[in-house]
Each structure stands twice: as C-alpha cells, then as structure tokens.
C-alpha cells in the first residue's frame, strides 16, 4: 500500500501538452490555495515545459555551466524557485508531474511522500522491464547509475486546516538524447559523478508524454489512496 491507506479520495488529473514554466508555477500556487480552502479537488498536473532550467532552494550557481549568451542561443529559460533541491532541466520529451495534494498533520511522513512518488514511477518502468531504483543519498529514480526521474517538492503549510499541500514534483525523462540536449549545460542536481538517461535510451521505444501520463496515473493513485479519475485525462 502507499502512504494513504484510508478511503479513496477524489483526484482531478489534468494533462497540458506544453505550458511555460512561469505560467505553470502561478497555476500551482493558485491551486494550492484553493485546495487548502477545500474549494478544489486535490489535483495532479501532468505536462511538458519548453526548455527551462530551475534552481531550487539548495542552489549552487556554479552548477549552471552556461552564461547568459549561451542560454539565449539555446533558447533556455532560467527560474529560481521555491522547491527543495539544486538545479535541473525541463524540456520537451519529458513528462513533468505536479501533485497538489493534501497531507494531514497527523502521522505526517514527508520522506514517505517522496518515496511514494518514486515508487509510482518505479512501478510504471517495471511494466516495460526497466529496473528502476533509488540511491540512498539522493532523491529521484535511477536505473543503475543513471537518473531517469528527478524529484523536487515543496510542502506548503495549510492555512485553513492542519497539514500541508504539496507542490512541484517530478520530471521523467522519455525522449532519447535528452541528456545531451539539456543536461549538458548543468551539473544536474549538483551530482557530477552520475549521468542521466531516458525511457527511449533504455528501450529503443518511443514514448509520448501523453501516453506516459495516462499509464502513470493508476500507479500514482494507488500509491496515494486516490480513486482513479473517470474518463481519459488527455
């Protein structure tokens, strides 16, 4: 079982084909407030971003290897944001997931939340014969010494009730060559000794973000005790 074993909760799942990082960040903040006030169902946003580097609260500027001119030439935006973690890349061919869900203060297990996010991705990968796992000192999902999914989250203290509403989330690499495309301009998550990989690099199969979103959703719902939303999310 996942971290929520009580009765199944309702979830709204949205897929957005491509959305700018700033717009998605504002959307998250608005949804967090509405979920806290119980004016919106808990929500999972699944989407793609244009090429973007995000620097979390553990940022080290030296892990961004490109100067402003090189960033402009490659068309990559940079945002300093309010999630944990260091620097990572978002871009087309990557499925980004933002769970905006409520965690009760009682029996709160923030590490358990991260492990459950990882587990949903690990179980999806297993459907394709990919053995995903963890590295004890890092978050994210790894295949051997290569990272296939980065995770960085924020726990927003709920104002109207006791607990937290999550924001930010995971980035799952799907497209072949995404490592060379976006990650070469940074030291991803500040980890220089390990590289990144993708679903297509590992399997030779193309995987669209839309399909990955639809297939990952049941694993997410099972981990967090949500009822699978009726109908397609696409």
URFENNOR-V574053 format. One record per residue. N is the residue number from 1. RES is the residue in three letters. PSI is psi in whole degrees, -180 to 180 (none if undefined). Layout:
N;RES;PSI + N;RES;PSI
This chain:
1;UNK;155 + 2;UNK;-164 + 3;UNK;-15 + 4;UNK;112 + 5;UNK;4 + 6;UNK;-171 + 7;UNK;151 + 8;UNK;137 + 9;UNK;162 + 10;UNK;140 + 11;UNK;138 + 12;UNK;129 + 13;UNK;126 + 14;UNK;135 + 15;UNK;129 + 16;UNK;116 + 17;UNK;-43 + 18;UNK;128 + 19;UNK;136 + 20;UNK;150 + 21;UNK;-45 + 22;UNK;-42 + 23;UNK;-43 + 24;UNK;-37 + 25;UNK;-44 + 26;UNK;-39 + 27;UNK;-44 + 28;UNK;-48 + 29;UNK;-40 + 30;UNK;-44 + 31;UNK;-39 + 32;UNK;-45 + 33;UNK;-42 + 34;UNK;-39 + 35;UNK;-41 + 36;UNK;-41 + 37;UNK;2 + 38;UNK;34 + 39;UNK;-5 + 40;UNK;146 + 41;UNK;154 + 42;UNK;144 + 43;UNK;143 + 44;UNK;114 + 45;UNK;128 + 46;UNK;128 + 47;UNK;177 + 48;UNK;148 + 49;UNK;152 + 50;UNK;168 + 51;UNK;122 + 52;UNK;138 + 53;UNK;134 + 54;UNK;137 + 55;UNK;120 + 56;UNK;-170 + 57;UNK;-15 + 58;UNK;28 + 59;UNK;145 + 60;UNK;110 + 61;UNK;-26 + 62;UNK;-13 + 63;UNK;-7 + 64;UNK;112 + 65;UNK;-8 + 66;UNK;144 + 67;UNK;178 + 68;UNK;-40 + 69;UNK;-42 + 70;UNK;-38 + 71;UNK;-44 + 72;UNK;-42 + 73;UNK;-38 + 74;UNK;-7 + 75;UNK;37 + 76;UNK;125 + 77;UNK;158 + 78;UNK;133 + 79;UNK;133 + 80;UNK;124 + 81;UNK;179 + 82;UNK;24 + 83;UNK;168 + 84;UNK;168 + 85;UNK;179 + 86;UNK;-132 + 87;UNK;142 + 88;UNK;173 + 89;UNK;140 + 90;UNK;143 + 91;UNK;173 + 92;UNK;144 + 93;UNK;12 + 94;UNK;133 + 95;UNK;119 + 96;UNK;134 + 97;UNK;128 + 98;UNK;95 + 99;UNK;124 + 100;UNK;84 + 101;UNK;157 + 102;UNK;131 + 103;UNK;120 + 104;UNK;149 + 105;UNK;-36 + 106;UNK;135 + 107;UNK;34 + 108;UNK;130 + 109;UNK;92 + 110;UNK;-38 + 111;UNK;-37 + 112;UNK;-35 + 113;UNK;-47 + 114;UNK;-44 + 115;UNK;-37 + 116;UNK;-38 + 117;UNK;-47 + 118;UNK;-42 + 119;UNK;-39 + 120;UNK;-42 + 121;UNK;-41 + 122;UNK;-43 + 123;UNK;-37 + 124;UNK;-45 + 125;UNK;-38 + 126;UNK;-28 + 127;UNK;-23 + 128;UNK;15 + 129;UNK;14 + 130;UNK;126 + 131;UNK;95 + 132;UNK;153 + 133;UNK;-167 + 134;UNK;158 + 135;UNK;128 + 136;UNK;-32 + 137;UNK;-3 + 138;UNK;156 + 139;UNK;175 + 140;UNK;177 + 141;UNK;134 + 142;UNK;148 + 143;UNK;103 + 144;UNK;-127 + 145;UNK;16 + 146;UNK;134 + 147;UNK;129 + 148;UNK;-22 + 149;UNK;127 + 150;UNK;148 + 151;UNK;131 + 152;UNK;125 + 153;UNK;167 + 154;UNK;139 + 155;UNK;108 + 156;UNK;120 + 157;UNK;125 + 158;UNK;138 + 159;UNK;-30 + 160;UNK;-7 + 161;UNK;172 + 162;UNK;117 + 163;UNK;-157 + 164;UNK;155 + 165;UNK;127 + 166;UNK;156 + 167;UNK;176 + 168;UNK;-162 + 169;UNK;-120 + 170;UNK;159 + 171;UNK;116 + 172;UNK;119 + 173;UNK;124 + 174;UNK;-45 + 175;UNK;139 + 176;UNK;142 + 177;UNK;6 + 178;UNK;-25 + 179;UNK;-47 + 180;UNK;-32 + 181;UNK;-48 + 182;UNK;-32 + 183;UNK;-15 + 184;UNK;-17 + 185;UNK;1 + 186;UNK;169 + 187;UNK;98 + 188;UNK;125 + 189;UNK;19 + 190;UNK;14 + 191;UNK;103 + 192;UNK;-20 + 193;UNK;-11 + 194;UNK;152 + 195;UNK;-168 + 196;UNK;161 + 197;UNK;-179 + 198;UNK;166 + 199;UNK;-47 + 200;UNK;-36 + 201;UNK;-36 + 202;UNK;-33 + 203;UNK;-20 + 204;UNK;1 + 205;UNK;142 + 206;UNK;141 + 207;UNK;116 + 208;UNK;150 + 209;UNK;-35 + 210;UNK;-46 + 211;UNK;-44 + 212;UNK;-39 + 213;UNK;-47 + 214;UNK;-37 + 215;UNK;-29 + 216;UNK;-29 + 217;UNK;-47 + 218;UNK;-36 + 219;UNK;-41 + 220;UNK;-48 + 221;UNK;-42 + 222;UNK;-41 + 223;UNK;-36 + 224;UNK;9 + 225;UNK;29 + 226;UNK;149 + 227;UNK;137 + 228;UNK;125 + 229;UNK;143 + 230;UNK;143 + 231;UNK;170 + 232;UNK;152 + 233;UNK;-10 + 234;UNK;none
